[in-house]
Amino acid sequence: MNNPVLTKILAIIIGLIIFVILVFAAFKIFGTRAADLEPADVVVSNIEKNSAQLSWVTGVETQAVIEYGTSPTALNFFAPEATKGKTHSLDLTLLSPSTTYYFDVRIGDKKYDNGGVPWTFTTKGAEKSVMPTPSPTTGTQPTPIQTLHIPDGTEGCTETDCAKIKEKLGKGCSTQDYFKCLRKLTPTP
């Protein structure tokens, strides 16, 4: 191999091959794949009437913005993370009670959602007052179930059988249904 032109060409080819191998190895070791940015294990926890906590993990350190709202097509509110990390936790506050919220995670210019639809959660409702249950005393009998009959002087709905009320109304039977039955079948003057 005393030909200097052939030696130069061979050196250039070997140099290019080593360069390509080093670039490929650098991307393999230090590069960020799209899957590393994608949020995984998205969990909504500590749901209260005015707040909820969102958490997720990523394969690399990222800093995200939660985009959320009360409609899946209008995520108009934003909650940014304060710092970068691989483990993420963000509190959403000032939420409305008994409201369904939708959200996605934006990292850089890319939005991530739950397979094409936003993630969702519903806040708790306002506290309901609970009536204390009287404790039974010994020797008392339970109150029998009573039927409601409202005498109105007409031959309206006098059914007290739930199956017959269902038959007339075409749905379930409750006290409200009974009154609907009365109104539906009682002639109005």
Secondary structure as GFF3:
##gff-version 3
##sequence-region A 1 189
A	DSSP	alpha_helix	4	30	.	.	.	ID=ss1
A	DSSP	alpha_helix	34	37	.	.	.	ID=ss2
A	DSSP	beta_strand	40	45	.	.	.	ID=ss3
A	DSSP	beta_strand	52	62	.	.	.	ID=ss4
A	DSSP	beta_strand	64	69	.	.	.	ID=ss5
A	DSSP	beta_strand	77	80	.	.	.	ID=ss6
A	DSSP	beta_strand	85	92	.	.	.	ID=ss7
A	DSSP	beta_strand	100	107	.	.	.	ID=ss8
A	DSSP	beta_strand	110	112	.	.	.	ID=ss9
A	DSSP	beta_strand	119	122	.	.	.	ID=ss10
A	DSSP	alpha_helix	162	169	.	.	.	ID=ss11
A	DSSP	alpha_helix	175	185	.	.	.	ID=ss12
###
